[in-house]
Amino acid sequence: MSKLKIHLVIGAYRFPMSIERDEEEIYRNAEKQVNKYVEDYQKHYQLISGEEILSLVSLRLAVVIFKIKMNQDIEPVIEKIQSLDDELKQLLGNE
């Protein structure tokens, strides 16, 4: 795949990056989301530094990632419970 050079701006910082062309939309959307979080925290915490704001944004994104992982991790459990429920219904003649 061919690389694309882009510049992302997060808060007051500009980052030159070299990414895969087919991932540009992902990076642009991530940039928008991070900047939205930065803006939200700047409104609520006007007396803390930009570095602290970015730390809060990092924490918020980590929480989102872990929530997604937790939801994905329970899917096999749900499937197993459904399978056992179906099996139990068959054994009891409820189907």
C-alpha positions as CSV (number, residue, x, y, z in Angstrom):
1,M,0.0,0.0,0.0
2,S,1.1,3.5,-0.6
3,K,1.9,5.9,2.2
4,L,0.3,9.3,2.7
5,K,1.8,12.2,4.6
6,I,-0.6,14.1,6.7
7,H,-0.5,16.6,9.5
8,L,-2.8,16.2,12.5
9,V,-3.5,18.9,15.0
10,I,-4.4,17.8,18.5
11,G,-5.0,20.7,20.9
12,A,-2.1,23.1,20.3
13,Y,0.2,20.5,18.8
14,R,0.8,19.6,15.2
15,F,2.0,16.1,14.2
16,P,3.3,15.1,10.8
17,M,2.5,11.5,10.1
18,S,3.0,8.9,7.4
19,I,0.0,6.6,7.2
20,E,-1.5,4.1,4.8
21,R,-3.8,5.8,2.4
22,D,-6.8,3.7,3.2
23,E,-6.5,4.7,6.9
24,E,-6.7,8.5,6.3
25,E,-10.4,8.7,7.2
26,I,-9.8,6.8,10.5
27,Y,-7.0,9.2,11.5
28,R,-9.0,12.3,10.5
29,N,-12.0,11.0,12.5
30,A,-9.8,10.2,15.5
31,E,-8.3,13.7,15.3
32,K,-11.8,15.2,15.4
33,Q,-12.9,13.1,18.3
34,V,-9.7,13.8,20.4
35,N,-10.1,17.5,19.7
36,K,-13.8,17.4,20.8
37,Y,-12.7,15.8,24.0
38,V,-9.9,18.4,24.4
39,E,-12.5,21.2,23.9
40,D,-14.9,19.6,26.4
41,Y,-12.3,19.4,29.1
42,Q,-11.0,22.9,28.4
43,K,-14.5,24.2,29.0
44,H,-14.9,22.3,32.3
45,Y,-11.3,22.7,33.6
46,Q,-10.2,26.1,32.6
47,L,-7.4,26.3,35.1
48,I,-5.4,23.2,34.2
49,S,-2.6,23.0,31.7
50,G,-2.8,21.6,28.1
51,E,-0.7,18.7,29.2
52,E,-3.2,17.8,31.9
53,I,-6.1,18.2,29.5
54,L,-4.4,15.7,27.1
55,S,-3.8,13.3,30.1
56,L,-7.6,13.4,30.8
57,V,-8.4,12.8,27.1
58,S,-6.0,9.8,27.2
59,L,-7.8,8.5,30.2
60,R,-11.2,8.9,28.6
61,L,-10.1,7.1,25.4
62,A,-8.6,4.3,27.5
63,V,-11.9,3.9,29.3
64,V,-13.7,3.7,26.0
65,I,-11.3,1.1,24.7
66,F,-11.7,-1.1,27.9
67,K,-15.5,-0.8,27.7
68,I,-15.4,-2.1,24.2
69,K,-13.1,-4.9,25.1
70,M,-15.3,-5.9,28.0
71,N,-18.4,-6.0,25.7
72,Q,-16.5,-8.1,23.2
73,D,-15.2,-10.5,25.9
74,I,-18.7,-11.3,27.1
75,E,-20.0,-12.3,23.7
76,P,-18.7,-15.9,24.0
77,V,-20.3,-16.2,27.4
78,I,-23.6,-15.0,26.0
79,E,-23.4,-17.6,23.2
80,K,-22.6,-20.4,25.6
81,I,-25.5,-19.4,27.9
82,Q,-27.8,-19.4,24.9
83,S,-26.5,-22.8,23.8
84,L,-27.0,-24.3,27.3
85,D,-30.5,-22.7,27.5
86,D,-31.4,-24.4,24.2
87,E,-30.0,-27.7,25.3
88,L,-32.0,-27.4,28.6
89,K,-35.2,-26.7,26.7
90,Q,-34.7,-29.8,24.6
91,L,-34.0,-31.9,27.6
92,L,-37.2,-30.7,29.3
93,G,-39.2,-31.0,26.2
94,N,-40.1,-27.3,26.1
95,E,-39.3,-26.9,22.4
